[in-house]
Amino acid sequence: MNRTEKEEFIIGSISLLSNKITLFGDSIFPDITFKQWFLLMMISKMELQDKNLNNIAEFVGTTRQNVKKMLVPLENKGYVMIGKSKKDARALKVELTEKAYQYFAENNEPTACEANRLFSSFSVNEIDSFIYALEKLLGCFETYGKDR
């Protein structure tokens, strides 16, 4: 394969992996989808940032509309509360509920076990190299987005 074919292979493989990861996550998470779990987890990692739709979308790397569409069912299930921001009346703030934190606590160990099973054929060095490559690719997307 030449370089272009290899790059196309990487993009195609990542797309396939994305689908497989979604199926993997959907099979291990009760009550919510993998994408909903991922959104909740990312919101929980935002720490000092205002948790409004725009900031969440930017943090997760998607659109405000996608975030809103995913949050509505989570609000209906009691995992988040969505309300008007006190700082900006136009913004919708998002708060994780106690139910979300309880969900993380109850599913942390089973999720870790399944992830360990999935990556069991990787050495620690291979995992470190994979993380390095993924971080570099994410950085390339940041640069690519700024250049456009």
C-alpha positions in Angstrom: 0.0 0.0 0.0 1.2 3.5 -0.7 0.8 6.3 1.9 -2.6 7.5 0.7 -4.0 3.9 0.7 -2.6 3.5 4.3 -4.2 6.8 5.4 -7.5 5.7 3.9 -7.2 2.3 5.6 -6.7 4.1 8.9 -9.8 6.3 8.5 -11.9 3.3 7.4 -10.6 1.2 10.3 -11.4 3.9 12.8 -14.9 4.2 11.4 -15.4 0.4 11.8 -13.9 0.6 15.3 -16.3 3.4 16.2 -19.2 1.1 15.3 -17.8 -1.8 17.1 -17.1 0.2 20.2 -20.7 1.5 20.2 -22.0 -2.1 19.9 -19.6 -3.2 22.7 -20.7 -0.4 25.0 -24.4 -0.9 24.2 -24.0 -4.5 25.3 -22.5 -3.8 28.7 -24.4 -0.7 29.8 -27.8 -1.2 31.3 -30.6 1.4 30.9 -28.6 3.8 28.6 -26.7 3.6 25.4 -22.9 3.8 25.1 -23.1 7.2 23.5 -25.3 8.5 26.4 -22.8 7.0 28.9 -19.9 8.6 27.1 -21.7 12.0 27.1 -22.4 11.7 30.9 -18.8 10.7 31.5 -17.4 13.6 29.5 -19.7 16.0 31.4 -18.4 14.7 34.7 -14.9 15.4 33.5 -15.5 19.1 32.7 -14.8 20.1 36.3 -14.5 23.9 36.4 -16.1 24.7 33.0 -19.6 25.9 32.8 -21.7 22.9 31.8 -23.9 24.5 29.2 -24.9 23.0 25.8 -22.3 25.0 23.9 -19.4 24.1 26.2 -20.4 20.5 26.4 -20.6 20.3 22.6 -17.1 21.8 22.2 -15.7 19.5 25.0 -17.2 16.4 23.4 -16.4 17.4 19.8 -19.9 17.5 18.4 -22.7 20.0 17.8 -25.0 21.7 20.2 -27.9 20.1 18.5 -26.5 16.6 18.9 -25.8 17.2 22.6 -29.4 18.5 23.1 -30.8 15.5 21.3 -28.9 13.1 23.5 -29.6 15.0 26.8 -33.4 15.0 26.5 -33.8 11.2 27.0 -31.2 11.4 29.8 -33.2 14.1 31.5 -36.4 12.0 31.1 -34.6 9.1 32.8 -33.4 11.3 35.6 -29.6 11.4 34.8 -29.4 15.1 34.1 -31.2 18.3 34.9 -31.4 20.9 32.1 -32.3 24.5 33.1 -31.7 28.1 32.3 -28.3 29.4 33.2 -28.2 32.1 35.9 -25.1 33.7 34.2 -26.6 33.8 30.7 -30.4 33.6 30.2 -29.9 32.3 26.6 -27.8 29.3 27.7 -29.1 26.0 29.0 -27.0 24.6 31.9 -26.7 20.9 32.5 -26.2 19.2 35.8 -25.6 15.5 36.5 -28.0 14.2 39.0 -27.3 11.8 41.9 -28.7 9.0 39.7 -25.9 9.6 37.2 -23.2 9.5 39.9 -24.8 6.3 41.3 -24.9 4.8 37.8 -21.1 5.5 37.5 -20.5 3.9 40.9 -22.5 0.8 40.2 -21.1 0.2 36.7 -17.5 1.2 37.1 -16.2 -2.2 38.1 -18.1 -4.3 35.5 -17.1 -1.7 32.8 -13.5 -1.9 33.8 -13.6 -5.7 33.7 -15.1 -5.7 30.2 -12.5 -3.2 28.9 -9.7 -5.4 30.4 -11.1 -8.4 28.6 -11.3 -6.5 25.3 -7.6 -5.3 25.6 -6.3 -8.5 27.1 -4.1 -9.3 24.1 -2.3 -5.9 24.2 0.9 -5.5 26.2 1.3 -2.4 28.4 3.8 -1.0 25.8 1.3 -1.6 23.0 -1.4 0.3 24.9 1.0 3.1 25.6 1.9 3.3 21.9 -1.7 3.2 20.9 -2.5 6.1 23.3 0.4 8.1 21.8 -0.9 7.5 18.3 -4.5 8.4 19.2 -3.4 11.6 21.0 -1.3 12.6 18.0 -4.2 12.0 15.7 -6.5 14.0 17.9 -3.9 16.8 17.8 -3.9 16.6 14.0 -7.7 17.1 14.0 -7.2 20.2 16.2 -4.6 21.6 13.8 -6.7 20.6 10.8 -9.8 22.4 12.2 -7.8 25.6 12.9 -6.3 25.6 9.4 -9.7 25.3 7.6 
